[in-house]
Amino acid sequence: MAGVSNHWAFAFGVLGNIVSFIVFLSPIPTFYNIYKKKSTEGYQSIPYVVALFSSMLWIYYALLKTNMPLLITINSFGMFIETIYVGLYLFYAPKKARVQTVKMLMLSVVGGFGAIILVTEFLFKGAIRGQVVGWICLIFSLCVFVAPLGIVRKVIKTKSVEYMPLLLSVFLTLSAVMWFFYGLLLKDINIAAPNVLGFIFGILQIVLYAIYSKKEKVNLKEQKLPEIQTPGVIVKDENMHTNKKLPELTQEQIIDIVKLGLLVCSDKTQVATCPNDTNCGVKDTNNNVVNMPKLQTVA
């Protein structure tokens, strides 16, 4: 039974490595967006600093346990990629965010990790040292899962999922499932326990993303289009070389103009039609025909 359990543990460990590898790569779209805009905007560095610290701790724990090579492989890659993320963040972050990130690095990676190694090496021996480091790893693994809750708070406050990457939430949830079974089959509570909370937080983030992404789509559909203005009549003043907009006439004003034109014409002339004649004219008030110049067709 122990052999079967170890085989299953190895299988879940391999799957955990694959999913965790994707988890570590999932922020790439976020940092590509930061690179294009040359700014970190509303993104935070806390998840990447905490993930870097956690990877370092798990490597130390796996070295103490001596039988967990799968933890060493994935966390070595995690430490490498998280260092790149933090470096990119520091390069594009504004001054205030950069200072805060450097402070966190000094407190956690330099001071915190160095203090843990010194304390455990000098104060604890053998298996007890591994247990102490395991409990420390458990606590900081919980911090890795809790760190995105700052983004969750921002999503609820702004009702926007712009700064909460969905891929990261999905793969963190899958990773929590794989490593939970890996720790359970190895009977290592330090590995299994934090991934229960990781699974719960992952599901919470996915649900929030689904809710607020739908609300964003509804809000976009409900936005009113700008009103279409009624086009006016535009005439060009040849002397001024500028366009003038004339006021639009009402139907009553047009009728009055037509009536006035008919009244004036009826007093002065009568129009004569000449469909077959080349010379057309109009009769004046003495019934004499006045020839009009021939009109040319303009192409």
Phi, psi and omega per residue, in radians:
M1 nan -0.679 -3.137
A2 -1.116 -0.659 3.127
G3 -1.146 -0.735 3.113
V4 -1.113 -0.730 3.126
S5 -1.082 -0.701 3.125
N6 -1.176 -0.630 3.098
H7 -1.122 -0.771 3.108
W8 -1.143 -0.675 3.108
A9 -1.080 -0.737 3.115
F10 -1.103 -0.720 -3.141
A11 -1.086 -0.803 3.117
F12 -1.188 -0.534 3.083
G13 -1.157 -0.702 3.093
V14 -1.138 -0.797 3.089
L15 -1.076 -0.671 3.093
G16 -1.087 -0.673 3.081
N17 -1.100 -0.759 -3.112
I18 -1.121 -0.855 -3.115
V19 -1.168 -0.705 3.135
S20 -1.157 -0.577 3.059
F21 -1.048 -0.753 3.097
I22 -1.179 -0.649 3.107
V23 -1.048 -0.780 -3.135
F24 -1.154 -0.473 3.141
L25 -1.585 -0.252 -3.048
S26 -1.074 -0.497 3.093
P27 -1.296 -0.011 -3.108
I28 -0.983 -0.798 3.082
P29 -1.011 -0.629 3.117
T30 -1.099 -0.805 -3.107
F31 -1.331 -0.421 3.015
Y32 -1.183 -0.677 3.066
N33 -1.123 -0.714 3.080
I34 -1.087 -0.715 -3.141
Y35 -1.128 -0.729 -3.128
K36 -1.155 -0.728 -3.095
K37 -1.510 -0.157 -3.128
K38 1.006 0.567 -3.126
S39 -2.761 2.523 3.103
T40 -1.432 -0.203 3.111
E41 0.834 -2.110 -3.070
G42 -1.639 0.097 -3.134
Y43 -1.278 2.620 -3.115
Q44 -1.987 2.680 -3.131
S45 -1.661 -0.161 -3.059
I46 -0.973 -0.845 -3.102
P47 -1.033 -0.586 -3.070
Y48 -1.393 -0.631 3.081
V49 -1.178 -0.771 -3.141
V50 -1.156 -0.704 3.113
A51 -1.120 -0.669 3.085
L52 -1.096 -0.815 3.126
F53 -1.088 -0.741 -3.131
S54 -1.109 -0.721 3.120
S55 -1.078 -0.703 3.116
M56 -1.121 -0.716 3.133
L57 -1.146 -0.728 -3.127
W58 -1.166 -0.582 3.059
I59 -1.121 -0.766 3.110
Y60 -1.089 -0.739 3.123
Y61 -1.114 -0.781 -3.126
A62 -1.125 -0.623 3.090
L63 -1.159 -0.611 3.108
L64 -1.246 -0.608 -3.118
K65 -1.382 -0.443 3.044
T66 1.174 -0.085 -3.100
N67 -2.197 0.475 -3.091
M68 -2.279 1.157 -3.129
P69 -1.148 -0.482 -3.124
L70 -1.174 -0.550 3.064
L71 -1.199 -0.636 -3.119
I72 -1.188 -0.747 -3.070
T73 -1.106 -0.888 -3.048
I74 -1.255 -0.618 -3.128
N75 -1.349 -0.413 3.011
S76 -1.170 -0.757 3.076
F77 -1.133 -0.706 3.132
G78 -1.059 -0.740 3.137
M79 -1.115 -0.669 -3.141
F80 -1.157 -0.867 -3.051
I81 -1.267 -0.615 3.111
E82 -1.176 -0.570 3.063
T83 -1.102 -0.691 3.097
I84 -1.127 -0.770 3.140
Y85 -1.048 -0.809 -3.115
V86 -1.130 -0.672 3.102
G87 -1.093 -0.757 3.108
L88 -1.130 -0.682 3.129
Y89 -1.087 -0.787 -3.141
L90 -1.099 -0.568 -3.097
F91 -1.229 -0.683 -3.038
Y92 -1.787 -0.111 -3.078
A93 -1.331 2.630 3.002
P94 -1.163 2.937 -3.002
K95 -1.007 -0.776 -3.091
K96 -1.115 -0.811 3.128
A97 -1.148 -0.619 3.134
R98 -1.135 -0.754 3.136
V99 -1.109 -0.750 3.132
Q100 -1.097 -0.708 -3.140
T101 -1.151 -0.728 3.108
V102 -1.095 -0.706 3.103
K103 -1.069 -0.766 3.122
M104 -1.104 -0.696 3.109
L105 -1.091 -0.763 -3.125
M106 -1.156 -0.700 -3.110
L107 -1.260 -0.707 -3.038
S108 -1.595 -1.086 -3.016
V109 -1.196 -0.796 -3.089
V110 -1.470 -1.069 -3.086
G111 -1.221 -0.878 -3.066
G112 -1.138 -0.907 -3.112
F113 -1.137 -0.708 3.097
G114 -1.091 -0.714 3.136
A115 -1.136 -0.701 3.141
I116 -1.091 -0.779 3.135
I117 -1.098 -0.784 -3.126
L118 -1.107 -0.798 -3.093
V119 -1.147 -0.834 -3.084
T120 -1.217 -0.558 -3.126
E121 -1.274 -0.601 -3.052
F122 -1.698 -0.449 -3.054
L123 -1.765 -0.345 -3.060
F124 -2.211 2.658 -3.101
K125 -2.218 2.633 2.977
G126 0.970 -2.305 -3.058
A127 -1.151 -0.526 -3.135
I128 -1.106 -0.649 3.119
R129 -1.060 -0.756 3.112
G130 -1.091 -0.689 3.130
Q131 -1.143 -0.747 3.141
V132 -1.096 -0.813 3.131
V133 -1.124 -0.619 3.114
G134 -1.084 -0.750 3.109
W135 -1.168 -0.633 3.076
I136 -1.131 -0.724 3.095
C137 -1.083 -0.692 3.131
L138 -1.046 -0.801 -3.104
I139 -1.095 -0.798 -3.088
F140 -1.333 -0.385 2.984
S141 -1.171 -0.654 3.042
L142 -1.098 -0.651 3.118
C143 -1.124 -0.600 3.105
V144 -1.085 -0.721 3.141
F145 -1.341 -0.512 -3.121
V146 -1.408 -0.479 -3.066
A147 -0.928 -0.743 3.130
P148 -1.190 -0.105 3.132
L149 -1.123 -0.423 3.035
G150 -1.094 -0.661 3.089
I151 -1.237 -0.643 3.091
V152 -1.042 -0.759 3.105
R153 -1.061 -0.704 3.136
K154 -1.168 -0.660 3.111
V155 -1.078 -0.790 -3.132
I156 -1.158 -0.679 -3.102
K157 -1.226 -0.792 -3.079
T158 -1.584 -0.212 -3.080
K159 0.990 0.656 3.126
S160 -2.440 2.453 -3.133
V161 -1.782 0.332 -3.058
E162 -1.029 -0.676 -3.041
Y163 -1.814 0.316 3.061
M164 -2.085 1.747 -3.105
P165 -1.171 2.159 -3.101
L166 -1.179 -0.710 -3.108
L167 -1.012 -0.720 3.140
L168 -1.087 -0.733 3.139
S169 -1.140 -0.735 -3.120
V170 -1.123 -0.845 -3.070
F171 -1.316 -0.459 2.998
L172 -1.130 -0.652 3.108
T173 -1.148 -0.811 3.104
L174 -1.102 -0.711 3.121
S175 -1.088 -0.709 3.119
A176 -1.064 -0.672 3.130
V177 -1.132 -0.825 -3.098
M178 -1.106 -0.819 -3.101
W179 -1.282 -0.422 3.036
F180 -1.111 -0.853 3.138
F181 -1.184 -0.570 3.079
Y182 -1.083 -0.843 3.126
G183 -1.193 -0.631 -3.135
L184 -1.140 -0.755 -3.130
L185 -1.227 -0.501 3.073
L186 -1.536 -0.049 -3.111
K187 1.011 0.726 3.112
D188 -1.972 1.797 -3.076
I189 -1.175 -0.481 -3.129
N190 -1.137 -0.480 3.091
I191 -1.552 -0.746 -3.027
A192 -1.268 -0.789 -2.982
A193 -1.037 -0.887 -3.073
P194 -1.137 -0.415 -3.109
N195 -1.320 -0.289 3.001
V196 -1.143 -0.843 3.109
L197 -1.158 -0.626 3.100
G198 -1.066 -0.687 3.104
F199 -1.126 -0.757 -3.125
I200 -1.111 -0.815 3.137
F201 -1.132 -0.638 3.121
G202 -1.108 -0.777 3.108
I203 -1.100 -0.694 3.124
L204 -1.040 -0.784 -3.128
Q205 -1.143 -0.690 3.132
I206 -1.131 -0.737 3.126
V207 -1.104 -0.781 3.115
L208 -1.081 -0.691 3.120
Y209 -1.085 -0.765 3.141
A210 -1.099 -0.715 -3.099
I211 -1.168 -0.918 -3.005
Y212 -1.385 -0.416 3.044
S213 -1.212 -0.633 3.067
K214 -1.149 -0.719 3.133
K215 -1.109 -0.651 3.109
E216 -1.109 -0.716 3.130
K217 -1.136 -0.714 3.127
V218 -1.118 -0.737 3.141
N219 -1.109 -0.637 3.112
L220 -1.151 -0.671 3.134
K221 -1.206 -0.553 -3.079
E222 -1.447 -0.162 3.122
Q223 -1.143 2.300 -3.102
K224 -1.368 2.481 3.045
L225 -1.326 2.621 3.107
P226 -1.104 2.511 -3.094
E227 -1.154 2.433 3.124
I228 -1.487 2.119 -3.106
Q229 -1.410 2.542 3.123
T230 -1.229 2.142 -3.106
P231 -1.139 2.420 3.092
G232 -1.735 3.024 3.132
V233 -1.487 2.227 -3.123
I234 -1.932 2.213 3.067
V235 -2.142 2.641 -3.127
K236 -1.826 2.184 3.080
D237 -1.525 1.947 -3.048
E238 -1.156 -0.523 -3.129
N239 -1.332 -0.673 -3.082
M240 -1.591 -0.267 -3.114
H241 0.992 0.611 3.105
T242 -2.298 2.743 3.107
N243 -1.597 2.338 3.093
K244 -2.067 2.434 -3.137
K245 -1.767 2.047 3.140
L246 -1.520 2.594 3.093
P247 -1.178 2.533 3.139
E248 -1.284 2.341 -3.130
L249 -1.460 2.518 3.040
T250 -1.432 2.903 -3.125
Q251 -1.103 -0.675 3.133
E252 -1.130 -0.689 3.122
Q253 -1.137 -0.680 3.111
I254 -1.106 -0.750 3.138
I255 -1.090 -0.731 3.128
D256 -1.097 -0.689 3.131
I257 -1.131 -0.742 3.132
V258 -1.103 -0.775 3.140
K259 -1.065 -0.753 3.134
L260 -1.096 -0.695 3.126
G261 -1.149 -0.729 3.118
L262 -1.123 -0.686 -3.128
L263 -1.124 -0.738 3.133
V264 -1.152 -0.770 -3.105
C265 -1.170 -0.636 -3.101
S266 -1.172 -0.484 3.131
D267 -1.412 -0.433 -2.992
K268 -1.791 -0.879 -2.990
T269 -2.467 2.846 2.969
Q270 -2.136 2.345 -3.088
V271 -1.497 2.286 3.103
A272 -1.885 2.380 3.127
T273 -1.688 2.496 3.101
C274 -2.477 1.324 -3.076
P275 -1.097 -0.535 -3.078
N276 -1.809 -0.188 -3.083
D277 -1.567 2.611 3.042
T278 -1.492 -0.438 3.135
N279 -1.800 2.036 3.127
C280 -1.957 2.632 3.140
G281 -2.709 -3.079 3.099
V282 -2.275 2.628 3.112
K283 -1.569 2.377 3.077
D284 -1.542 -2.942 -3.080
T285 -1.224 -0.328 3.087
N286 -1.669 0.250 -3.135
N287 1.114 0.329 3.012
N288 -1.536 2.377 -3.112
V289 -1.456 2.212 3.092
V290 -1.856 2.020 -3.116
N291 -1.211 2.461 3.114
M292 -1.828 2.615 3.120
P293 -1.134 2.579 -3.120
K294 -1.196 2.358 -3.135
L295 -1.556 2.472 3.108
Q296 -1.816 2.503 3.111
T297 -1.382 2.276 3.110
V298 -1.710 2.132 -3.080
A299 -1.312 nan nan
